[in-house]
Amino acid sequence: MLVPQISGLGLQIMEVLWAEGPCPIRDIHDRLPAESRPQINTTRATFHRLLHNGYVRQVKQVHRSAVFEAAVTRDSVYDAAIDGFADLFGDNMTAVITRLVETGRLTSGDLDALRRELQDGEARIHPASGPKLVRARA
C-alpha cells in the first residue's frame, strides 16, 4: 500500500496530536519544540497536507477555531514508514543495518538492544514449552 510520506514537521505535529489529543492548529504550533518551531504559516501548510492526506480530521468547531485529532495511529504511521524504507532496499535488512552501522547511526548499544529484541521475539514465537507457533503461508 502506497502511503504519502510524512515530513519531519508533519511527524512533530502528529506527535503532539498523539500525546495531547484533539487540539486547534494554534495549540499544536505552540507545543512544537521552541528551538526548531517554524513560522505559524509553515505549520498550517504542513497541517493542511496532513489533513488532505487523511492523517488528521476535524472533530469540532469552537468559536472560530477548528479542533483536530489524529485519524491514524502512531504504529500505523511508523509501520508504513518502515515498509517504505524496506521497499527502498529491496527488503534486504542486512544491507540496511550494515549501512546504519557504517554511518554511525546504529551503535553497539543499539545492536545489543536489537539482539535482545530478537531473542525475546524468538521466545514469544517459539516458546520452550507448549505448541510451536508457525506463521501460515499465503
N, C-alpha and C positions, 0 to 999 in steps of 0.2 A: 504494500500500500504506500503510495506516494503522499507524504505529508509535507506541507510547506515548512521550511526551516524557521526556527525562532532565533532572532538575533540576540546578542548579549544583553541589550537593553530590554528586549522583549522577555527574555528569561528572568531578568530582575523584576520586571512588572509582574510576571506570573508568580514569582516567589512571594511578593507582597500579598497578592490575592490568596495564595495558598495559606500563608501564615495568618493574615488578618481577617480573611473572609470578605464579604461584599463591601466595596468602597467606591466613592466617586473618584474620577481621574485625579483631581487635585490632591486628595489624600494619598493616593498611590504615589504621585510625584513627590510629595513631601516625605514619604517613607523610604525613598531611594537613598542609597549612600551619599552623604553630603559631598564627599571628596570627588565623586565622579558623576554627580547629578547633572543631567543635561538641562537645557532650557525647557520650559513647560511645553512649548510648541513641538519640540522633538519627542517628548514623552507622549503628547497627544497623537502625533502622527504614527508613532510606533504602536500605541494602544489601538488606534483605529485599524491598523493592519491585522493585529491580533483579533479584533472584533470581526473583521471581514473574513478572516480565515477560520473562524469558529472556535478560537481558543477561549474567548470570553463572551459573556452575554449580559444584557441589561436585565436587572431583576426588578427595579422600581425607579420612580422619579420622586425626588424630594426637593420641593420648590423648583429651582431651575437646574438642579444637579441630578444627572442620571447616576444610578448606583449599579455597579457591575460586579460580577463574580466570575470565577474560573469555570469554564464549561468543560474542561478536561482535567484529569488528574496529573499530578507530578510524575507518577510512574509511567503513564501513557506517553507523556512528552519525552521523558528520558529513554523509554523503550524505542520510540520512533527515531530519536537521535542516534541511539546505538545501532539500530538496524541499518540506518542510512550510512553510518560510519563503517559498519561491517561490509555493506554492499560495495562501498568505495574501494575496499581492499579485497574484494572477491571472497569474502568470508574467511580469509587467511588470518586468523587471530594471532598466530605466531609472528607473522610479519608486523602486525600492529604492535604487539608487545615489544618486539625487538626494536622497532622504531622509537617507541616511547622510552625504552632504556637508553638507546643511543643518544637521544636528545636531552636526557636528564629529567624528563617529565615523570618517569617512574623510577623510584628509588628502591634501594634494597629493603627498606622498611615496607614499602608498598608491595614488593614481591613476597615478603614474608606474610603479609596480610592476605594476599591472593592465595598463597599456599594453604593457609588456614581455612579460607573460604572454600577452596576446592576440597579439602579434606572433610570439612563439615558438610558440604553438599553431597559428597560421596557417601557419607554416613547416613544422610537423610534418604538418599536414593537407594542405597544398598545396606540396610541395617544388618548388624551382625546376627541378630536372631529374628525370626519371623520371615514372612514371604519376601521374595526379591521383587522389587518394583522395576518393571521394564517399560520403556516408552514404546507405545504402539507405533507401528509403521503405517505411513499414509498410503 
